[in-house]
């Protein structure tokens, strides 16, 4: 049984408010309740998300949850270290993603900020640990994600136009080409579609990224 399962088992008889009280919170505010739920749903138990309140950060919150669940301290700390190492490895690995290709060519009068704020519609991410899955499972998931996206979008993206194909980007500048019906139809090397960005002067941060929720 892993740490995720152990925590769920040991706290399933408690309400969220009771758990937070056991962690030292005097009041169960909305942010703490939301973070507790996120931790329970996360394969990294919330270590991958920035969390700051008046009491804890990401790891401190998890350690307090382990104490509340009466886990052995040494075992809990060892499990958290293992999760941290796995997270670090996953964050360093190439992030697999799916590109909805519309053959778009920017025409005169199309504002760059409109392109930047809709860029995320054509760049679809997979979970951090996706790269660990066997190749066959990853490819099948990419094909299914293509079919799902095609159905949800109606085959057309704001700003970018009609989807012609998908690219499952599994390595730097390499992709598997997938049809709009979710079938593998080829492979591409040197595939590196330009990314529309828009930021404040003097900043390297892409402003639209602040408003886009990651799939992870």
C-alpha positions in Angstrom: 0.0 0.0 0.0 1.4 3.4 -1.0 1.3 6.6 1.0 -1.8 7.9 -1.0 -3.8 4.8 -0.2 -2.6 4.7 3.5 -3.7 8.3 4.1 -7.1 7.7 2.5 -7.7 4.6 4.5 -6.7 6.2 7.8 -8.8 9.4 7.3 -11.9 8.0 5.6 -13.9 8.0 8.8 -13.1 11.7 9.4 -14.8 14.8 7.9 -12.5 17.3 6.1 -13.0 19.7 8.9 -11.9 17.1 11.5 -8.8 16.3 9.4 -7.8 20.0 9.2 -8.4 20.4 13.0 -6.1 17.4 13.5 -3.5 19.2 11.4 -3.6 22.3 13.6 -6.1 24.5 11.8 -8.5 26.3 14.2 -10.9 27.1 11.3 -11.4 25.1 8.1 -11.1 27.9 5.5 -12.0 27.4 1.9 -8.4 27.4 0.7 -7.3 24.7 3.2 -10.3 22.6 2.3 -9.6 22.9 -1.4 -6.0 22.0 -0.9 -6.9 19.0 1.2 -9.1 17.7 -1.6 -6.3 18.4 -4.2 -3.8 16.5 -2.1 -6.1 13.5 -2.0 -6.5 13.5 -5.8 -2.9 14.1 -6.6 -0.4 11.3 -7.4 2.2 13.5 -5.8 0.0 14.4 -2.8 0.1 18.1 -3.6 3.8 18.4 -3.7 3.7 19.6 -7.4 1.4 22.6 -6.6 2.4 25.8 -4.9 0.6 26.2 -1.6 1.1 28.8 1.0 -1.1 29.8 3.9 -0.4 31.1 7.4 0.7 27.7 8.6 2.1 25.4 5.9 3.7 25.1 2.5 3.3 22.0 0.2 5.5 19.6 2.2 4.5 21.0 5.6 0.9 20.4 4.8 1.6 16.8 3.8 3.7 16.1 6.9 0.9 17.5 9.1 -1.6 15.2 7.3 0.6 12.2 8.0 0.8 13.1 11.7 -3.0 13.5 11.8 -3.3 10.0 10.2 -1.0 8.7 12.9 1.5 7.4 10.5 4.9 6.4 11.7 7.1 9.5 11.3 10.1 7.7 9.8 8.0 5.8 7.4 6.0 8.9 6.4 9.2 11.0 5.8 10.8 8.2 3.7 7.6 7.9 1.6 7.5 11.7 1.1 11.2 11.7 0.1 10.4 9.0 -2.5 7.5 11.1 -3.8 9.7 14.2 -4.0 12.4 12.3 -6.0 9.8 10.9 -8.4 8.3 14.4 -8.9 11.7 15.9 -9.6 12.4 13.2 -12.2 9.0 13.7 -13.8 9.5 17.4 -14.0 12.9 17.0 -15.6 11.6 14.6 -18.2 10.3 15.7 -21.6 6.7 16.8 -21.1 4.6 14.9 -23.7 1.8 16.9 -25.3 -0.7 16.9 -28.2 -0.8 19.6 -30.9 -4.0 20.4 -32.8 -2.7 21.4 -36.2 -4.8 23.7 -38.3 -2.2 24.6 -40.9 -2.6 28.2 -39.6 -0.7 31.0 -41.3 -1.0 34.4 -39.6 -2.6 36.9 -41.9 -2.5 40.7 -41.8 -4.4 42.3 -38.9 -4.4 39.3 -36.6 -3.3 40.6 -33.2 -0.6 38.6 -31.5 -2.3 38.9 -28.1 -5.3 37.1 -29.5 -3.1 34.3 -30.8 -1.3 34.1 -27.4 -4.4 33.9 -25.3 -5.8 31.1 -27.5 -2.6 29.2 -27.9 -3.5 26.7 -25.2 -6.5 25.5 -27.3 -4.1 23.8 -29.6 -1.5 22.6 -27.1 -2.9 19.9 -24.9 -0.8 18.5 -22.1 -0.6 15.0 -20.6 0.1 14.4 -16.9 3.6 14.7 -15.6 4.2 11.0 -15.2 2.8 10.1 -18.6 6.2 9.4 -20.1 6.6 6.4 -17.7 3.8 4.5 -19.4 4.6 1.8 -22.0 4.7 3.1 -25.6 1.6 1.3 -26.7 -0.4 2.8 -23.8 0.9 6.3 -24.5 0.1 6.1 -28.2 -3.4 4.7 -27.5 -4.0 7.5 -25.0 -2.8 10.1 -27.5 -5.2 8.8 -30.2 -8.1 8.8 -27.7 -7.3 12.4 -26.6 -7.3 13.4 -30.2 -10.8 11.9 -30.7 -12.1 13.5 -27.5 -10.7 16.9 -28.4 -12.1 16.7 -31.9 -15.6 16.0 -30.5 -15.4 18.6 -27.8 -14.1 21.3 -30.1 -16.3 20.5 -33.0 -13.1 20.4 -35.1 -12.6 24.1 -35.0 -10.4 26.3 -32.7 -10.9 30.0 -31.9 -8.4 32.1 -33.8 -6.7 29.0 -35.4 -9.4 27.6 -37.6 -10.3 24.0 -38.6 -8.2 21.1 -37.2 -6.5 19.1 -40.0 -4.6 16.6 -37.9 -2.9 16.1 -34.5 0.7 15.6 -33.5 1.6 13.5 -30.4 4.9 15.1 -29.4 6.8 12.4 -27.6 10.3 13.8 -27.8 12.1 17.0 -28.7 11.0 18.0 -32.2 9.5 14.5 -32.9 5.9 13.6 -33.3 3.4 10.9 -34.3 0.8 12.3 -36.7 -2.7 11.4 -35.9 -5.8 11.9 -38.1 -8.9 13.8 -37.0 -10.5 10.4 -36.5 -7.8 9.3 -34.1 -5.7 7.0 -36.4 -1.9 7.1 -36.7 -1.1 8.3 -40.2 2.7 9.1 -40.0 5.6 10.4 -38.1 7.5 13.7 -38.2 11.0 14.8 -37.3 12.1 18.4 -36.8 8.5 19.2 -35.8 8.5 22.4 -33.7 5.5 24.6 -34.3 6.0 28.3 -33.3 4.3 29.3 -30.1 2.4 32.6 -29.9 3.5 34.5 -26.8 2.6 37.9 -25.3 4.2 39.4 -22.2 4.9 42.6 -20.4 7.8 44.7 -21.4 11.0 43.6 -19.6 9.5 40.2 -18.5 10.2 36.8 -19.9 6.9 35.4 -18.6 4.2 34.6 -21.1 1.1 36.5 -19.7 -1.5 34.1 -21.0 0.1 31.2 -19.1 -1.0 32.8 -15.9 -4.6 32.3 -16.8 -4.5 28.8 -18.2 -5.1 25.9 -15.8 -2.7 23.0 -16.5 -4.2 19.5 -17.0 -1.9 18.1 -14.3 
